[in-house]
Structure formats: C-alpha cells, structure tokens
Amino acid sequence: MIDLTTQYLGHTLKNPLIASASPLTKELGSIKKLEDYGIGAVVMHSLFEEQINHEQHQLDHFLHNSNHSYAEALDYLPSDIDFTNIEADDYLEEIRRIKESVDIPIIASLNGVSSGGWIKYGRKLQEAGADALELNITYIPTSLSLDSSQVEELYLKTLRDLKEHISIPLNLKMNPYFSAPAHMAKKFVEAGVSGLTLFDNPVEVDIDLEKLIPLHKANITSSKDKSETLRWCAILYNKLEVDICANTGIHSGLDLLKALMSGADVCSFTSVLLQKGEQEIEHILKQMLTWMEEKEYSSTDQMRGSISLAHTSNPDVYERNSYIGALQSFQR
C-alpha cells in the first residue's frame, strides 16, 4: 500500500494534491465535488481587498499616487475598519458552511496590496474556521522612485502585521520576480510564513487592436510552464523551515512527481481542472500511483527532494554547469 499522506501547514493531507483558488473553489457544492474526486485540500477563491475596503478610492489613491511616498505605501489604510461589506460577510459564512460539511483542510485566500484592513479580517477568517490563510500580494511597482528594498518591505510588513494577529498558519503565494528569490524566501520565513507557494501566476497582458484598449486575461498554464517551479523547489528544499507548494505548470501526475522530487511538499492545480474538470483529479492520482508502483516507491516522503540541490555541495556551480551543458548540447 503506497502512502500518499503529506504534512502541509500543520495538517495531515491524504495526498499532496491541492485545488488552488479559482471559480471551482467558490462554494460548498463545487468543493464537495473536488473532495469526492480525491483532492487533498482546497484553497478558497480569493477575497480581494476591494471587496473588504469601504472606499474604493483609497485603493486607487494607493496605486496611482502612493509610490511617491514610501510610508504611505505601507500604511495608507487605517488599522481598524468596521467591515460590513456583503461579499466579505458571505465569504465568512461560506467558510463556516464548508467546514461543517467536508473533511479536507480549507485554506482561506486574501488578495491585495496592503496590510491595515487585512489584520481584522484575518482574525475573522480564523474565527470562521479556516485551517490556514493564503496571502496573495498583487502589486506591480510602476514608479521609478521605488527601489527593490522598499517593495520588499511592503511584503514583509504585511506578513509581520498579519502574523501578530492570527494563529493559523500563514502561506504566501510568492512571485518569481524578486532580484534574489532565495533571500526573499528566507525573509518571508523570518516574517512568520509557514508555507510558500511557487509561484504566483500573473495575468496575461495584450492589446485589442480593434478597440484600441489593453486586455488583461487569466493566464492558463501548461506543463511547459513548470520549469521555474521545479528550479526553485530544488533550490529551496531543506534550506528553510517552511512548507513548499509547487503551483505553476503542474498539470499531470508526472508533473506532480517531478515537483515532489524537486522538493515540493504539495502541488496545487487550477488550469488543468478548469480545462478538464474535477474528474481529472482521479486521473492525476492514478498516473502518480502507477508510476510509484512501477518504480517501487512506498511513499511520497521517500521521493521528496531526491532530485534537489540539497545533494550538491555547491549549488551555484551546479546550476551554472547545467546551464552551459544544456546550451552546448543543443542541436537543431
């Protein structure tokens, strides 16, 4: 009997498959369907800052003006807001209903750019029964006056503030665009995160040449997009006291196996479930189990991190040599 159980964010999952935030994780009926098909845990659809912010112009002011004032970029929201927004209250009620009806861990998700109002709402999510909280800080620094350290501090302050006010595990959906991702991962752990999801998947940007307007579309990934996910799982494995979730580019049981061998504790899926439906979970699990049986693996723990940079004494040299070898061996 192959043991697929996995420890993640303080909980024992029956397998390392997580349904990440999407329309499929919005309400009880669809989450029960995911559970029935075998998912190990679910990240609720994201609650956006705009949905818990009374004054939309506050966010607009931050996005368009606050880059000229670093202090304002960190503290533009008041620290205590009386939340009465209907959508936000519905989110809390849905978590309560879901927790009463399913046996898998439920991770709440907040998406925004500031810390102030989230502190109170983070407590409300915890009180509603969320098993953990995923934070997706979506901020694109467009100002020439902001340097990298200021942008990094925006993330870190948000994490530190939240961690002071909630006791459930905190997971950060990290983006790959920091100048030194490994060092930032270390700072995030020091700020209090229990998990890192690699990576956030930004929206696609395009232009409509007929209407002459910019277009922003959800980025549906494929297995070809997993390269950086595998690279950074392998780099970070066993370097930090943090759980790692592989996110971008995981579409099959084979992708999942590669992520685990790189060092991921779990893998989260969105694109493949939107494309093929919840029943694809069964196929991913079957493909994974078939391979493990053929290769005589008895558990996911046995393979985790087996092909990571933890097995080389000089990761920088290894990465450089691998890069040179790949280019020199390429043939048309």
Buried (B, 14 or more C-beta within 10 A) or exposed (E): EEEBEBEBBEBEBBBBBBBBBBEBBBBBEBBBBBBEBBBBBBBBBBBBBBBBBEEEEBBEEBBEEBBEEBEEBBBBBEEEBEBEBEEBEEBBEBBEBBBEEBEBBBBBBBBBBBBBBBBBBBBBBBEBBBBBBBBBBBBEBEBEEBEEEBBBBBBBBBBBBBBEEBEBBBBBBBBBEBEEBEEBBBBBBEBBBBBBBBBBBBEEEEEEEEEEEEEEEBBEBEBEBBEBBBBBBBBBBEBBEBBBBBBBBBBBBBBBBBBBBBBBBBBBBBBBBBEEEBEBBEBBBEBBBEBBEEEEBEBBBEBBBBBBBBEEEEBEEBBEEEEEEEEEEEEE
